[in-house]
Amino acid sequence: MSVVLGVAGLGSGAALGGGAAAAEAAEPASPQTLCTVTDRRLGELSGLAVDRGGVWAMADGGRRVALHRLDLDDCSITRTRTAAIDPFDAEDLARGPDGTLWVADTGDNERRRETVALIALPPTGAPRLHRLRYPDGPHDAEALLVAADGVPLVITKETVAAAGIYLPEGPLAEPGPTPLIRVGEVVLPGSDTVGGPVGGIGARLVTGAALNADGRVAAVRTYTDAWLFPVAGETAADLVAALRTNPVRVPLPGEPQGEAIAFEADGRLLSGSESRGGARGAIRAVPGAAALAVAGQSAEPRAAPAATPENTGPAWTPAAAGAAAVAGLLVLAIVAMAVHALVRRRP
């Protein structure tokens, strides 16, 4: 996965999240290590997804899509599913409501790609390639959510600006590109959790996302924490609206480069890290995590933006829109430049 971070300008749009305190809820359990990743094929573990058969894992390297079924007793690979599609930089893995596994080929360290892509591997049949184009220039993105209505949401990884939320303008073309539209942004609360490859700034960089089995809890993760949001409905608009509410924090300390996250059917949260600097990645679990978001959902939602322009969401599904300044984040620009120099990897 990409750790090279570009410095983007501040954007506008609906401010989803913010610096307010997270919702009060029961204290989450500490992550429990299930197994250590020793297979070289998952040295750059960047995505996890759970279906009825178990856990799938994905790394961000290689010349073809490769999803690996894991045995969580020892992190061994028991099955591999491939697609003869060469991704540029696959970064996240999500499961759709029909069982389709979605690969987010959305990494763009240098912010130079004209299009990014989603690669769909249905339970049966051939894989599908869907190219996408941002409306406002290239972005690096490592997080994908597929709503209960089957609509994908891409969340970008921004060093200075708020992380943007993008939806397809209409049904996905094959191969496309399908235009994306920006429907909001995520500004996560601050965190004192220690971990990750880039120090304190890593607590605000979005590196993965997941929905629980019934689509009613969304998790957005950084290098140091998972942030849980209760989702009130089954549409992409409901999912975007959920990201306005105060999240519940689940600390994930000490991961070398944490990017993967998923929920098991019982609400247990799984997190995974790349191996880095001699430290092997591991799969860890937080029991009962999904219930924490539900327990915290009575908290006051974040204040609405001062001004709300006319909705510019896609006609095929309502979308949140608005405007809010992302004040205070400009001070991160100097840090971001240093990070860019410290942790480069392949384009």
C-alpha positions in Angstrom: 0.0 0.0 0.0 0.9 3.5 -0.5 2.5 5.5 2.1 3.7 8.3 -0.2 1.5 11.3 0.6 0.9 14.2 -1.7 0.0 17.7 -0.4 -3.5 18.5 -1.7 -5.3 21.8 -1.5 -8.3 22.3 0.8 -11.6 21.4 -0.7 -15.2 22.2 0.1 -18.3 20.0 0.4 -20.4 18.5 3.2 -18.2 18.2 6.3 -18.9 14.7 7.4 -17.2 14.2 10.8 -15.0 16.8 12.4 -12.9 17.6 15.4 -15.6 17.2 18.0 -15.3 14.5 20.6 -16.4 11.0 19.6 -19.6 9.5 21.0 -19.6 8.1 24.5 -19.9 4.3 24.5 -18.6 1.3 26.3 -14.8 1.0 26.3 -13.7 -1.3 23.4 -11.7 -4.4 24.1 -8.0 -4.3 23.3 -7.2 -5.9 19.9 -6.3 -9.6 20.2 -3.7 -11.0 17.9 -5.2 -14.0 16.0 -2.2 -14.8 13.8 1.0 -13.4 12.3 1.2 -13.0 8.5 4.2 -15.0 7.2 3.2 -15.7 3.7 5.1 -13.4 1.4 2.1 -13.0 -0.9 0.5 -10.9 1.9 3.5 -8.9 2.9 1.7 -5.8 1.7 -1.7 -6.7 3.1 -4.1 -3.9 2.3 -7.7 -5.3 2.2 -9.9 -7.8 4.1 -13.5 -8.9 3.4 -15.7 -11.6 5.0 -18.2 -13.8 3.4 -20.0 -17.0 4.5 -17.0 -19.0 3.7 -14.6 -17.0 5.9 -12.0 -14.2 5.4 -10.5 -13.0 2.2 -7.3 -11.0 2.1 -5.6 -9.0 -0.6 -2.2 -7.4 -1.0 -1.5 -4.3 -3.1 1.2 -5.6 -5.3 1.3 -8.0 -8.3 0.4 -8.0 -12.0 -3.1 -9.6 -11.5 -5.9 -9.5 -9.0 -5.3 -12.2 -6.3 -7.6 -12.8 -3.3 -6.5 -15.2 -0.7 -8.7 -17.2 1.7 -7.2 -17.1 5.2 -7.2 -19.6 8.1 -7.2 -17.3 11.1 -5.6 -20.0 13.3 -2.2 -19.4 11.6 -2.8 -16.8 8.8 -2.1 -19.6 6.2 -3.6 -19.3 2.7 -6.1 -22.1 2.0 -7.4 -20.9 -1.4 -6.6 -18.2 -4.0 -9.0 -16.6 -6.4 -7.6 -14.6 -9.3 -8.7 -12.4 -12.1 -6.7 -11.8 -15.3 -6.8 -8.0 -14.8 -3.6 -6.1 -14.0 -4.4 -3.4 -11.4 -2.3 -0.3 -11.1 -2.4 -0.1 -7.3 -5.2 -2.1 -5.6 -5.8 -0.8 -2.1 -9.0 -2.1 -0.5 -11.4 -5.0 -0.6 -15.1 -4.9 0.0 -18.0 -7.4 -0.2 -21.3 -6.3 -1.9 -24.8 -7.4 -0.7 -24.9 -10.0 -3.5 -21.6 -11.6 -2.4 -19.5 -9.9 -5.1 -16.0 -9.1 -4.0 -14.9 -5.6 -5.0 -11.3 -4.6 -5.4 -10.5 -0.9 -5.2 -7.8 -0.2 -7.7 -7.7 3.4 -6.5 -4.1 3.9 -5.3 -2.3 6.9 -6.8 0.7 7.9 -4.8 1.8 10.6 -7.3 -1.7 11.7 -8.1 -1.3 11.3 -11.8 -3.9 8.7 -12.9 -6.5 9.8 -15.4 -8.8 7.1 -14.2 -9.0 4.6 -11.3 -11.0 1.4 -11.2 -13.2 -1.0 -9.4 -12.8 -4.7 -10.2 -15.8 -6.9 -9.4 -15.5 -10.6 -8.8 -19.0 -12.0 -8.6 -19.8 -15.3 -6.9 -20.1 -16.9 -10.3 -19.2 -15.6 -13.7 -16.4 -13.5 -15.2 -14.8 -10.5 -13.3 -15.8 -7.0 -14.4 -13.7 -3.9 -14.8 -15.3 -0.5 -14.1 -13.1 2.5 -14.7 -13.9 5.7 -12.8 -12.9 9.4 -13.3 -12.8 12.0 -10.5 -14.4 15.4 -11.3 -11.7 17.4 -9.6 -8.4 15.8 -10.7 -6.5 12.7 -9.4 -6.7 11.5 -5.8 -5.0 8.7 -3.8 -7.7 6.5 -2.2 -7.4 3.4 0.0 -10.9 2.9 1.3 -14.0 1.4 -0.4 -17.5 0.9 1.0 -20.3 -0.9 -0.9 -23.7 0.2 0.5 -26.5 -2.3 1.1 -28.1 -1.1 -2.2 -24.9 -2.1 -4.1 -23.6 1.5 -4.7 -19.9 1.9 -4.1 -18.4 4.8 -2.2 -14.7 5.7 -2.5 -13.0 7.6 0.3 -9.8 9.4 -0.5 -6.6 9.6 1.5 -5.6 13.2 2.0 -2.8 14.7 3.9 -4.0 18.2 4.3 -7.5 18.4 2.9 -10.5 16.4 4.3 -10.9 12.9 2.9 -13.4 13.1 0.0 -16.4 10.8 -0.5 -17.2 10.0 -4.1 -20.1 8.2 -5.7 -20.5 7.1 -9.3 -22.7 9.6 -11.2 -24.8 6.7 -12.6 -24.7 2.9 -13.1 -21.2 1.7 -13.5 -20.1 1.3 -17.2 -18.0 -1.6 -18.3 -15.2 -0.7 -18.7 -16.1 3.0 -18.6 -15.0 5.4 -17.3 -18.0 6.4 -15.2 -17.8 9.9 -13.8 -17.6 10.2 -10.0 -19.1 13.1 -8.1 -18.0 14.4 -4.7 -20.8 14.2 -2.2 -19.0 15.0 1.0 -15.9 14.7 3.1 -14.8 13.0 6.3 -12.8 14.8 9.0 -12.0 12.3 11.7 -11.6 13.3 15.4 -8.1 13.6 16.8 -6.4 10.5 18.4 -3.6 9.8 20.8 -3.2 6.2 19.6 0.4 5.4 18.8 1.4 3.4 15.7 1.8 3.4 12.0 4.6 4.5 9.7 4.2 8.3 9.7 3.8 9.4 13.3 0.9 11.5 14.5 -0.4 12.5 11.1 -1.3 8.9 10.5 -4.1 9.1 12.9 -6.1 11.2 10.4 -5.2 9.4 7.1 -7.9 7.1 5.9 -6.4 3.7 5.0 -9.4 1.4 4.8 -13.1 1.0 5.4 -15.7 -1.8 5.9 -19.4 -2.4 6.6 -20.7 -5.0 9.0 -22.9 -8.0 7.8 -26.2 -6.2 7.8 -24.8 -2.9 6.6 -25.8 -1.0 9.7 -22.3 -0.1 11.0 -19.6 1.5 8.9 -15.9 1.5 10.0 -13.4 4.0 8.6 -9.8 3.2 9.7 -6.5 5.1 9.9 -3.1 3.8 10.7 -3.9 4.0 14.4 -7.7 3.6 14.9 -11.0 2.4 13.6 -13.9 4.9 13.7 -17.4 3.3 13.8 -20.6 5.0 12.5 -24.2 3.6 12.9 -26.0 3.5 9.6 -29.8 4.2 9.7 -30.8 2.8 6.3 -29.8 0.8 3.3 -28.9 3.3 0.6 -25.7 5.0 -0.3 -27.3 8.3 0.9 -27.9 6.7 4.3 -24.3 5.6 4.4 -23.0 9.1 3.5 -25.4 10.6 6.1 -24.0 8.2 8.8 -20.6 9.7 8.4 -22.0 13.0 9.8 -22.6 11.4 13.2 -20.1 11.2 16.1 -18.1 8.1 15.6 -17.0 5.6 18.3 -13.2 5.1 18.4 -11.7 1.6 18.5 -7.9 2.1 19.1 -5.7 -0.2 17.0 -2.2 0.6 18.5 1.1 -0.7 17.4 0.4 -1.8 13.9 3.4 -1.4 11.6 1.2 -0.1 8.7 -2.5 -0.8 9.3 -4.6 -0.7 6.2 -7.0 -3.6 6.2 -10.3 -3.9 8.1 -13.5 -6.0 8.1 -16.4 -7.2 10.2 -17.2 -10.8 10.9 -20.9 -11.9 11.1 -21.0 -11.6 14.9 -19.8 -8.0 14.9 -16.1 -8.8 15.7 -13.8 -6.3 14.0 -10.8 -7.6 12.1 -7.8 -5.4 11.4 -4.7 -6.2 9.4 -1.3 -4.6 8.8 1.4 -4.7 6.2 4.8 -6.0 7.3 7.2 -3.1 7.6 10.6 -2.4 9.0 11.2 -5.9 10.1 7.9 -6.1 11.9 5.5 -8.7 10.5 1.9 -7.8 9.9 -0.8 -9.6 11.9 -4.6 -10.1 11.9 -6.1 -8.8 15.1 -9.7 -8.9 16.4 -11.8 -6.6 18.6 -14.8 -8.6 19.9 -18.2 -7.0 19.8 -17.0 -3.9 18.1 -20.2 -3.4 15.9 -22.3 -3.2 19.0 -20.2 -0.2 20.3 -21.4 1.9 17.4 -25.1 1.1 18.1 -24.6 1.9 21.8 -23.2 5.3 20.9 -25.8 6.3 18.2 -27.9 8.4 20.7 -25.1 10.9 20.9 -25.8 14.4 19.4 -24.9 14.5 15.7 -22.2 16.9 14.5 -23.3 20.4 13.9 -24.5 21.1 10.4 -22.4 23.3 8.1 -23.1 27.0 8.4 -24.3 27.1 4.8 -25.7 24.3 2.6 -25.7 24.8 -1.2 -28.1 23.1 -3.5 -27.6 19.3 -3.6 -25.3 18.2 -6.4 -25.6 14.5 -5.7 -26.3 12.0 -8.5 -29.8 11.8 -9.8 -29.9 8.0 -9.3 -29.4 8.2 -5.5 -29.8 11.2 -3.1 -26.5 12.4 -1.7 -25.4 14.7 1.1 -23.8 17.9 0.0 -22.9 21.1 1.7 -20.0 23.3 2.5 -17.7 23.7 5.4 -14.2 25.0 5.9 -11.6 22.5 7.0 -9.9 25.0 9.3 -6.7 24.2 11.2 -5.4 21.5 8.9 -3.1 23.7 6.9 -0.5 23.3 9.7 -0.1 19.7 8.5 1.3 20.8 5.2 4.9 21.0 6.5 4.6 17.6 8.1 3.1 16.2 4.9 6.1 17.3 2.9 8.4 15.6 5.3 6.3 12.4 5.1 6.4 12.5 1.4 10.2 12.5 1.5 10.5 9.8 4.2 8.2 7.1 2.9 8.2 6.7 -0.8 7.3 3.5 -2.6 6.6 2.4 -6.2 4.1 4.5 -8.3 
